[in-house]
Amino acid sequence: MDEVENKKKSDIIFTVLLSINNRIRNLRKKFNKERLMQ
């Protein structure tokens, strides 16, 4: 039972980290495009 709970928690954390990472990457792309346009 604990094993499964821990797995779920780590999966959730992993997913959250991935989404944060993607958001940061998208922000960087956007920022770079805006800098290029200036």
URLIN-V478043 format. One line per field, one symbol per residue. ss: DSSP state (@ for helix, = for strand, . for the rest). psi: psi as a letter, one per 30 degrees, with the letter a starting at -180 (. if undefined). burial: + if it has 9 or more other ideal C-beta (glycine too) atoms within 8 Angstrom, else -. Layout:
ss = ???
psi = ???
burial = ???
//
This chain:
ss = .@@@@@@@@@@@@@@@@@@@@@@@@@@@@@@@@@@@@.
psi = eeeeeeeeeeeeeeeeeeeeeeeeeeeeeeeeeeeef.
burial = --------------------------------------
//
